[in-house]
Amino acid sequence: MLRYVPLHWHKELQLCLILTGRVRFSINQKEVEAGAGDVIFINSQVIHSATSISNLRLTAK
């Protein structure tokens, strides 16, 4: 259960699957909201963060 992931970046591509709730991503200073069943891909070396809007379970691979 994640509530907040601060701004960061990494070499790897990131895949986020939202299992429950809603989350707001900040990706390169643009806001994106996602909900249960949504998948977000974040390219390598892109600054991003995530904040729970409601009860959230987020799995990153």
C-alpha positions as CSV (number, residue, x, y, z in Angstrom):
1,M,0.0,0.0,0.0
2,L,1.6,3.2,-1.2
3,R,0.4,6.7,-0.4
4,Y,3.2,8.8,-1.9
5,V,6.3,8.2,-4.0
6,P,8.4,11.4,-4.2
7,L,10.0,12.7,-7.4
8,H,12.6,10.4,-8.8
9,W,13.9,8.9,-12.0
10,H,15.7,5.7,-12.9
11,K,17.4,3.9,-15.8
12,E,14.6,1.3,-16.2
13,L,11.2,1.6,-17.8
14,Q,8.5,1.6,-15.1
15,L,5.2,-0.2,-15.4
16,C,2.5,0.7,-12.8
17,L,-0.7,-1.3,-12.4
18,I,-3.4,0.3,-10.3
19,L,-5.2,-2.5,-8.5
20,T,-7.6,-0.4,-6.3
21,G,-8.4,3.2,-5.7
22,R,-7.1,6.2,-7.7
23,V,-3.6,7.7,-8.1
24,R,-2.3,11.0,-9.5
25,F,1.0,10.7,-11.3
26,S,3.3,13.7,-12.0
27,I,5.3,12.8,-15.1
28,N,7.6,15.5,-16.5
29,Q,5.5,18.1,-14.7
30,K,2.3,16.8,-16.3
31,E,-0.5,15.4,-14.1
32,V,-2.2,12.1,-15.0
33,E,-4.9,10.4,-13.0
34,A,-5.5,6.6,-13.1
35,G,-7.8,4.2,-11.4
36,A,-8.3,0.5,-10.8
37,G,-7.4,-1.6,-13.9
38,D,-5.3,1.2,-15.5
39,V,-1.7,0.7,-16.5
40,I,0.9,3.5,-16.6
41,F,4.2,3.2,-18.5
42,I,6.9,5.7,-17.5
43,N,10.0,5.8,-19.8
44,S,13.5,5.6,-18.4
45,Q,15.2,8.8,-17.1
46,V,11.8,10.6,-16.8
47,I,11.2,12.5,-13.5
48,H,8.0,11.3,-11.9
49,S,6.1,10.9,-8.6
50,A,2.8,9.3,-7.5
51,T,0.2,10.4,-4.9
52,S,-2.8,8.4,-3.7
53,I,-6.1,10.1,-4.3
54,S,-8.0,7.3,-2.5
55,N,-7.2,3.9,-1.1
56,L,-4.4,2.7,-3.5
57,R,-2.5,-0.4,-4.1
58,L,0.2,0.1,-6.7
59,T,2.6,-2.5,-8.1
60,A,5.7,-1.4,-10.0
61,K,7.8,-3.7,-12.1
